Amino acid sequence: MEHLLALEMIRVTEAAAVEAARLMGRGDKDEADRAAVEAMRATMDELEIDGSIVIGEGERDEAPMLFIGESVGKARVIGRKSYPEVDIAVDPLEGTNLVAYGQGGAITVLAASDRGGLLHAPDTYMEKLCVGPAAVGKVDIRRPPAENLEAIATSLGRRVRDLTVVILDRPRHEGLIGDVREAGARIKLIGDGDLSAAISCAVSGTGIHAVMGTGGAPEGVLSAAALRCLGGEIQARLRFRSDDERARGEAMGHGDEDRVYRTEDLASGENLVFAATGVTDGDLLHGVRFFGGGARTHTLQMAYRTKHVRFIDTVHMFDRDRPPAVRL
């Protein structure tokens, strides 16, 4: 099943990326997100799967498409129940503001696994610590940032001052930023896209060595899927923003803010795949490039069991009467 998922899920992120990229710089983040959602959902309904969204655009009443618990795939469309059962986590457009204002680093993202292989996380915040393969097992989110930075530096054979840590530029991170600066590490502040950063910290040559701070819990599950395929690690703790969120988390069996979720807790599946397609140019992926009669996309695709990591460059031919010139 992993082979099927690996091939088919690329189509989903590519379709979403192309439609979202058409709205780059138009100043409407909601429209860009809607375009990505609709393209992703329509493409998933073409796949021979019995799919269920476990991480999506929100709860059913708040998200008209790709809501948590929604059924997708041909099993839903034609009512056939013999297709493989698949749990799916999606972020149709990570970086809606980045697309709206023509900035780099926006991606479309999907992770899929056999049923039960992805945590059904509450839609709240999550404190995260992400590291690459060299630092796996050597950090602890319960320790002060300085101690974790020292452990990461030692694992990489560097000094702390040679590390670069990605942190979302938010008021809530004022104390964390101060701690990291005091420890001596370099900081890359980002406005959006902590999922992209989590992937980058496990890819050699990106210049990113860790991700710290609080972001969305759904993005934490997607990060876990990517990091498990890459051999990296995420540690996380839920951070509820309201009593209502806490009650919903408790109802789902995730009400303990002291519990540390590790990579395998968030993405436990053995048949686990991950795909991300660039929408706008970033550190890891090229954005969509349009030309007469087609477009070109750049996708990162990974599979856990088969230990494959692929960068896929695809030319999409929209107009067969005007086939595009394919260039290296």
N, C-alpha and C positions, 0 to 999 in steps of 0.2 A: 504493500500500500504506500510505503514511503516514496517509492519510485514514481507512482502515479501522482501523488501530491506534489512532489518536487517539480514535475514537468508542468502540471496544470496550474499551480498557484502563481507561477510567473505571469501567466496570461492575465490574472486578476490585477496584480499590482501594476503591470504595464498599462492596461486599459485605464485604470484610475489616474495614473501619472499623465498620460496623454491628455485626458479631458481636463484635468486640473491645470496643466501647463498652458492650455489655451487662454486661461484667465489671468496669467501672470501680469502683475502691474496694473490691474484694473481697479484696485482699491476695494474689492468686495470679497472679504475672506469667507463669508457665509456661502456665497455663490460658488467659490472655488471648492469649498468643502462639499457642497451639494453635488457638484459635477463628479467629484471623485467617488462619493458614496454611490451614486446612481450607476456609474460605470462599473464599480466593483461588484455591486449586487447583481447587475444584469449578467456579468461574465460568470459569476459563481453559479448562477442558475443554469448555465450551459454545461456545467461539469457533472459527471456521473458519480455523484456523492449524495449521501444523506447527511447534510451538514447542519450544525447548530452553532450560532454565534454565542460564545461565552465571554468575549470582550468585544464591545462594539461602541456605538455612538451614544450609549446611555440606556436608561430604562425605557420600556416600551412607550410610556405616556410622553416622554420627552424627545424621542428620536423616531421620526417617521420611517426611517430605513436603517437596516443593520442594527436594530436594537438588540440588547442582550436577551437571549432566548429565542431569537428569530430562527426559523428554518430556512435553509438555502440549499440549492442544488437541484438536480433533476428529480430527486425523490419528492421534493415539494411541488415541483411543477407538474409532474405527470402521475404522482401518487405511487410510484414504484418504491418498495421498501427493501429491495435486495442490494442496493448500492452500499458501499462501505460507509460506516458511521464515522463522522469526522467532527471534532471540535475545532472551532476557528476563532482566533483572536485577530482583530483588525484595528488599524488606525488608518482610515482611508486617506487622510492627509495630515501628516505631522508637519506643522509649520504653516498653518493657514495664513497667518500674518506675513510670513516670508513670501508666499506666493502673491498675496494681495499687493505687496509693495515691491515686488521684483527683487527680493533678497535671496541669497544663496542658502542651501542646506535643507530645503523641503523635500520630503520623501513620502511615498505611499508604502504601507507596511502590512504584512500578513504573516501569521504563524498558524500552523495547523498540526493536529496530532490525532491519534486514535482517541476514541471517546474516553474522557476522564483524564487526558494527558496535559491539560492546561487548567491552572487554577481559575475558578470563577471568582475573581476578586471584586470586592465592593468598589463602587465608583466614588473613591475618596482620594486622599493624598497618601503618599508613601515616602518615607525617608529611605534613601538608597545609598549604597556604596558599591561601585562597580570597578573591577580591576581585570587586567589581562591574565593570561595563563601563568606567567612567572610568579604572580603574587597570590595564586589560589591557595587557600588554607592558611595564609600568613597575616590576614587582616581580621578585624572584628569590629563591626559597626558600633558596638557598645564602648569601645575605647575612644579616647580623645583623638581628634584628627591628627595631631602631631605624631602620636604613636603609630597610627596607620601609615602615615606618610614615610616614617622611618622604615617600617617594614616593607613598604613598596620599593623604596629606594634600595634597600639591601638586596631584595630579590632580583632587582634589575642591574645590580652592580654600579649604581649611581649614587650621587649625593642628593639630598632632598631638594636643594636649590636647582637641580637639573630636571625635576619633575614638572609636568604641566597637568593641572587639575581643572576639569570643566565643572562650572557651577552655574545654575540658572540665575540670571540677574533679577533677583526679587528682594524686596525689603526683608522678608523672613530669613534671608541668608546673611544678614549683616554680621551676626556673631560668627558664623562658620567662615565667612570670608576673612574676618579678622584673625581667626585661629590659624587658617592656612597661610596667611601672609606672615604671621608671627613665626610659624614653623620654617618659613623660608622658601616654600614652593611657589612656582609660577601659577597664575590663575588665568583661565580663559573664560570670561563671562559671556553667556549666550542669552539671547532673548527668548528663543524657542528651540526645541529639538534635543531634549536630553536623551531620547532614544538613539538618535544618530551618534551622539557622543558616547553612549554606552557601547555601541558596536565598535566605534573607533578605538576605544581603549584596549580592545582585544586584537586589533589588527596592527601588525608591526609596520612602522614607517609613517603613521599618522601624526606622531608627536603628542598623542594624548595618553596619559598614564593612569588616570583615575577619573571617576565621576562621583561627586558628592552632593548631597542636598536633597530637598524634598520636592517631589513632582507627582504626577498622576500615578495611581496604583495600576490602572490598565496598561500604561506604558512600561511599568515595572515587569508585568508578565511577558510582554513582548520582548523586553530587554533580556529577560531570563532565557527565553527560547533561543535568541541569537547567541547569547554568551555560552549556553550549554553546547551549542553546535561548534563554537569557536574554542572551547576549552577554558573560557574565562569564568568569572564568578560575580554574582550579585548577592548582596545581603540587604534585607529590607525590613522595615517596621511600619505598620499602618499608622497614619496620623489623621484622626477624624476631625473634621471641621465643625461639626455640630452634633447635637444629641440625636437628631434624626439619622445622620450617617452612622453614628455609633450603634443605634438600634438596628439598622439594616445590616451592619456588619455582624452583629451578634446573632441575628437571625440566620445568617449564612455560615455561622460557625467561625467567624473571624473577628471577634470583638476584643481580643487581647492586644493592646498596643505595645506590650513588652515582648511579645513573641517575635523572634527573629526568623524571617522567612529566607531560606537559602535557595540557590538556583534550582535544585531538584524539587523543592516544595512548590515553586511557581510554575515550572515546566517539567513535569515528571514523565512525559510520554517517551516511549522508545521509538515509535514511528513519528518523528518530530521534524518538521521542515519550517524554514523561514525564508521570506523573500522581501526585498525592499528595492524599489525603483526610484531613481532620482527624478524630481520634478524640476527643481532649479539647481544649478551647479553648487556642489558642496565639496568638503574635504575628501569624502569617500566615494561619491557617485557623481557622474555628470548629469545635468538636467536634460530634459527633453529638447531635442533640436528638430525644428520643422523645416521642411523644404517642399518644393513643388511636388505634389503627389504622394507625400509621405512624411514620416517622422522617424527619429532614431532615439532609442531608449537605452539606458544603462542600468543593469539590475545586479544586485548581490543575492545569490541564492545558496542556501545551506541545507544540508541534511545530516541529522545526528547519527543515525545508525550506520549509514554508508560512508560517513566521514568525508563528505564532499563539500567544498566551498568553491563556488563558481562566480565569476564576474561575466555577465552575459550582455553582449552588445547586439541589439536587435534593430533591424530596419523594417518598418511597417509600411507596406505599400497600400495606400488608400485608393489610388486612382490607377487602374490597370491600363488606361489609355495613355497615361503619362508616367510610366515607371521611372522611379528615381535612379539617379546614378549612384551606385554603391561605391563609397571611397573607404580606403583604409584609414 
